Amino acid sequence: MFMKATSSKRTRSRKLPALNKSNKGFVGILAAELYFPENGSLKGKRMYLRRVRDQLTRRHGASFAEIGHQDLWQRSRVIAAVAASDLQVLEEVLDRVRAYLDSQEWVLTSCTTEVVDVDA
């Protein structure tokens, strides 16, 4: 016969932190066109995009994907998405992402952002 082990210690339930009263979240989407004037191959382009992906995901917590010009070795269309519960924090993150993309050796030819609010 199998006996279930029990503990004589009494456990206390922990209070959960107060949830966001508004139950609202925000998703920021940044779409950018990048131009790599010094690049000479698709392999070189992948190196740049890997660096972009690593920076955006590690430093800014963004999801990242190349969505266009995958067959061209000097151009790329990329998208980054960030989620937050505070609109001001989200806008600051999107501004930092844009500043990063604009400060590197490639050329940021266009950049658009969109914020979507989500009711939970």
N, C-alpha and C positions, 0 to 999 in steps of 0.2 A: 504494500500500500504506500502511495506517495503522499508525503506530508509537506505542506507548504510552510516555508520558513517565515516566521514572524519576528518582528522586532518589538522590544518592550519600550523603545524610545518613542516618545510622542513627537510627531513632526508638526511644526507650525507652518501655517500657510503664509506665504509672503504676499504682501500687497503689490500688485502690479502698478507700474508708473501710470500716471494719468494719460489717457490717450488724447490725441489732438481732437479738441472738441468739434472743430469744423468738419472733420473727416474728409478733408480735401487734400489732394496731392497735385503735383505739377510735373509735367514732362517737357523738357526742353530739347529741341531738335536743331542741330546746326548742320547745314549742308555747305560744303566748300569745294571750290575748284582749285587745284594745285598745279603749278607748272614747275618742272624740274629742268632748268636750262642747261645745267652741267651734266645731266644724266645721258648715258649712251646705250642703255640696254634695259630690258624688262627686269633683269636680275638686280640692277642698280635701283630701279624704281621700287622693287619689293623691299630693298634694304631701307629706303626712306620711309615707306609705309609701315614697316615693322616698328621703326623708331617712333613714328607718330602714334601708332596703336599703343605701344608700351607706355608712352607719356600720358596719353589720354586716359587709359584704363587704370594705371597705377596712381598717378598724381591727382587726377580729377574724378575718378570713379565713373567714367563714361563708357558706354558701349560704342564700338567703332566698326565701320565696314566701308570697303571701297565699293561704290555702286555704279561707277561709270568709267569709261575710257580704259577698261582693263587691258585692251590690246595695244594701247599706245604707250610708249616708253617715256614720254616727257610730260604727259598730262594724267591727271587723276581727278575723279569726282568722289568725294568721301562724305560720310554722314556720321555724326556723333549724337548720342542721346544720353540725357542725364535726367534722373528722377529726384525730386525733393519734396518735402512737405511745406517748405517755406519759399514763397515766390522770390523774395529778395536774395536768399541764398542761391537759388537756381540761377538767377540773372548774373550774380557774381561769378559763378562757376562758368557759365557760358561766355562771359567777358574774358575770363582767364584762358579758356580754350581758344577763343579767337585771337587773343594776344599771343599765345604760344604759336599758333599756326602762322601768324603774321611776322614773327620774329626770327624765323629760321632761314636757311640758305635757299629754300625754294621760294617761289612767288605765289602769294595768295591772290588769285585773279578774281574770285568772287566769294562772297560768304553771306548766307542768309540764316536767320534764326527764327524759330517759331516756338511758342510756348502754348501747351495744351493743358487746361485744368481738368482734373479727373475727380469726380465725386465718388468717394468710397462707400 
